[in-house]
Amino acid sequence: MSIDSEGNSEFGRRAQPIVPKTASEALRPEVAPAPPKRSRASRSQFVVFMNFIVTSAMLILVMAGVALYVGKRAFDGPGPSTVTTNFMVRDNTGTAEIADQLERRGLISDARIFRLGVRAYDKGGVLKAGEYEIKAHASMRDIMELLESGKSVLASLTIPEGLTVEQAFQRIAEHEALTGDMPAEMPPEGSLVADTQKFTRGATRQQIIDKMLADQKRLVETIWSRRVSGLPIADINEFVTLASIVEKETAVADERSRVAAVFINRLNKGMRLQSDPTIIYGIFGGKGKPADRPIYKSDIDKPTPYNTYVVNGLPPGPIANPGRESLEAVANPSKTNDLYFVADGTGGHVFAETLEEHNENVARWRAFEKKQAEAAAAAAASSEQTGTVPQTTAQ
């Protein structure tokens, strides 16, 4: 500690006299120092405005971030539907209308979020029309991706081999998933493909018919182009005509080429085809024979252009829509000398090269038919006695 010349210490020089305060003075608050003066710049209206803008922008960004987070969770999260549901999007339907329909059906929770999500992913112009299967609890994103994919539920229409054009038209007209009117005129017999058509609900009947015509034309031309040489067939119309007869004669795939060979051999020998299905078409046309109407012996001699018991060679046109296997059978028939065939009682046929052998086969078939008739009569008589109705199998 330093001491000056007068003998005062540094502590003594710095010490101030202590003035005692009363209790009331000690409890009285002291006056705060005045704040520093604000600069002119801080008091500027422009600065105040910019502070407001920045603060507002920050608040908006925070709110937008929260909204984006909540919206994305809702867009990607499980949907409200509890069951798998089919949903139809028709042609030229916009995103807003799709979103509203989804919300009304209870498939999404918020149409606005769906619209914004579709816009965010830039999918607004690629949602495709069709009928879609939306799984239970599918998210909005799942639904968006499904509608973008175009993987809609497909309806089907099956036209079996051997139907006539008129019968096929009836099935097309009655199909509930198709729209639009039927054509005023039917195409030629044999010109529709026998196949299963897959299409989205709302497709027009004319579209299906046009496709069936194009498919059959392509199929027939392809098989006709690779036919074996030497067939007694003048043109593609006769080719389809004979294939339609083969189609109606047998439903057994393995014997179609052999049935075709019988008719080819008969044509080569100048024999009449003598095909029962041609009798039926000549009498009933494209409507087909009623199920309860048998073929009478007198029908064989009815002079129609299609009755191959009466006319020589092939009829003027097909009697049904032939399928691929019958077309292939005529284009590449079996190499046999068979000239006859008759039913064998098992759904197929037995073939013969000579009339004598054929007559023996016919006799066996008639004996089989007689036995069946006797058994049916005995069953009917038994049911009348017991008061029960016999069960039958549709043929």
Secondary structure, DSSP 8 states (H G I E B T S, - for coil): --B-TTS-BHHHHH--------HHHHHS-----------TTTT-HHHHHHHHHHHHHHHHHHHHHHHHHHHHHHHHS--S--S-EEEEE-TT--HHHHHHHHHHTTS-S-HHHHHHHHHHTT-TT----EEEEE-TT--HHHHHHHHHHT---EEEEE--TT--HHHHHHHHHH-TT-BS---SS---TT-S--SEEEEETT-BHHHHHHHHHHHHHHHHHHHHHT--TT-S--SHHHHHHHHHHHHHH---GGGHHHHHHHHHHHHHHT-----HHHHHHHHHGGG---TT----GGGGG---TT-TTTSSSS-SS-SS---HHHHHHHHS-------EEEE-SSSSEEEESSHHHHHHHHHHHHHHHHHHHHHHHHHHHHHHHHT--------
